[in-house]
């Protein structure tokens, strides 16, 4: 019994350590914050980029949507393209606007994510994908700032957690080859 408990505790610590190694709040002040995630993914860059933009409804957590269904999400990976969500009764949400798209290399979008959307905040989310011996090193950086009552630093750990979950889901989806 003790050996099983020790094994499970060790496994949980390893899982948490591996998550922590890819997620970091790199800067946080009253005016803004930056979070960053990085991971080597065992798929080619073009495939990873396709998973990122084409399959967002399959890997994004539906609990972090307005509609409750990630299948309602889409990204149009062109300048001024929309990271959008369909809502019931013909409604919609523009989460972010694409400002730079280079297939297999980079996707940059602008906008306040989630509850930041209702504040005087702007954010820049950048996915950079680099080829490393046929695999992909993906880096996600999200910097947000503006007027945030009570200061932006209180939002940094929340955004870090939510985007870290989404990043982990993207990597997992891509590595399973779905």
Secondary structure, DSSP 8 states (H G I E B T S, - for coil): -HHHHHHHHHHHHHHHHHHHTTEEEEEE-SSEEEEEEEEEESS-HHHHHHHHHHSHHHHS-GGGSSSS-GGGEEE--STT-EEEEE-GGG-EEEEEEEEEEETTTEEEEES--GGGGGSEEEEEEEEEEEEETTEEEEEEEEEEEEE-TT-THHHHHHHHHHHHHHHHHHHHHHHTT-
